[in-house]
Amino acid sequence: MAEAKGQRRLTRLLVAVCSVCVAACRPGPPGDGADRQELGNRVAQYYRDMSARRWTSYRDHFWPRATLTTVWQPPGEGTPRVVITSIDEFLANTAAGPDSKPTFEERLLSHDIRLAGNLAHVWASYEARFGDSASVAAWRGYDAFTWMKHGGEWRIVALAYTDQPGEKRGAP
């Protein structure tokens, strides 16, 4: 009798442990893996397009009216401030920014993706270089992307970026 009772307890314990293991091993929501893969590829392509200054391709990563935001001290201003720019404003001013020097590149170092249905947040670490034959500044920074999937397509709705703590910004 005691032996049968012990076997029932052991059976219940094994069923409970197996249930936990099965739940932990269950895959994410349908499409989660494919969306993660696609987002990882899109993020990598974003950095390639930006570094190659393929501005038309770069623009295609963003939904209309998407924003780019950072803390920056514009020329002639006494203190840094939060600057919010639309993707179209950014592209209209590349001559004064990335296109103003022969060397401009951002290289993706790592990224982390958080995904919920048609919304994703990607935290990316990058290394940048900007300058000319006389001087090339290098620094590391972070990009915090918000991506939205609509019509089967992932695009950026917002991008906030900053330098890693202790880094000096090499370019506006």
N, C-alpha and C positions, 0 to 999 in steps of 0.2 A: 504494500500500500504506500509506504513512504517512498519506495523506489519509483513507483508510478507517478507520484506527486512531483518528485524531483525531475523526472523526465519531462513532464508537462511544463514545468517552470523553464527547464533548459530549452524546450521547443519554443516556448513563447519568447524567450530571450533571443534565440537565434532568428526567429521571424522578425522581431523588432530591429535587430542589428542589420539584417538583410534589407529590410524596408528603408532604413536610413541610408545604407550604401547605394541602393537602387535610386533613391531620390537624389542623392548627391551626384550620381553619375549621369543623370538625365540631361540630355542636350538642352540648350537654351531654346527660346521661341523659334518657330520655323523662320528660316531666312537669316537668323542672327549670324551664323558663321559666314554665309555668303556676303551679308552686308558689311561685316567686319573686314573681310578680305577686300571688298570693293573700296571701302573707306580708306584702308591702309594704302591701297594702290593710288587712290585719288590724292591723298596727302603727299605721297612721294612725287606724283606728277605735278602737283602744285609747286613744290620747291624746284623741280626741274624747269618748269615753264617760267617761274619768276627769275631764276638765275640766268636763263637763256634770253630773258627779256622778250619772250614771245607774248606780248601784251594782249593780243586777241585771244590766244589760248588761255592766258592767265585770267582774263575777264570771264571766260566761260566757266570757271570754277565757282562763280558767285551768282546768287539770285539777284534780280534787279533791286536796286536801292540798298544792297547789303552795305554794312559799315566796317571800317577799320578804325580801331581806337588805341591810343597810346598816351602816355604822359611825355610831353616834349616841350622844349623851350624854343619857340619860333624866333628867328632873327629879329632883333630890335625889342624883344620883350624881356622884362627883368626877371621873371620867374617862370618855372615850368608850369604847364597846365594840361588838363585832359583835352586832347584833340580828337574829335570824331569826324571822320571823313567818309564820304560815300565812295564806293568802288569807282564810280565815274569821275569824281573829283581826284582821286588818287591817280588814275590813269591819265587824266588831263595834265598832271603835274610831274610826270616821270622825268621830263627834261631837267627839272630842278632837283630831282632826287636820284633814283637809281641810274638814270641815263646820263647824269652829269659827270661821271668818271668812267674810265674804261674798265675798271675792275669792280664788279658787283656780283656777289653770289651769296646765297643762303643754302647751307647744306643740312638736311635733316639728320639729326643724331639719334633721336628716339621719339616714340609717340605712345600714348595711352588712349584707348577708345572706350567711351561709355555710350551705350546704345540702348534706346528705348523706343521701339516701333520706328516711326519715321523721323526721330530726333536723335542726334548724336553730338557728343562733345568730345573733341580731340585736343589733348594737351600735348604739345610737341616741343621738343628741345632742338635748337638749331645752332649752327656756327655760321657767322657772317664775315665777309671780307668786302671792303669798299675802299677804292682809292685809285691812284695812278702810279706811274713809274717812280715818282719821287717818294711816295708814301702810301702804304696800304694798311688800313686799320682793320683789326680783327677783334671780334667779340662773340659772346654766346648769349642767347636769349631764349625766351619762351613765347610760343604762339598758343593762344587758347581759342580754338575754332568752335563755332556752333554750326552744325550742318543740318539741313532739312531735306528729307526725301519726298519728292512729289513727282507724279507721272513716271515713276520708276527711275528717277534721276536724283543723285545726291549733289547738293550745292551748298556753298557757304552762305549763311545769312548774317553772320557777324564774326569778326576776328579782332581780338584784343591781344596786344603784344607788349613785351617789356624785356629789358635786359636781365640777365641773371644777376643776383645781388653781387656787388663788388666789381661788376664789369663797367667799363666806360663805353658809352655809345660811340660808335665810329662814324655814324651818319644819321641825319634826321630821318 
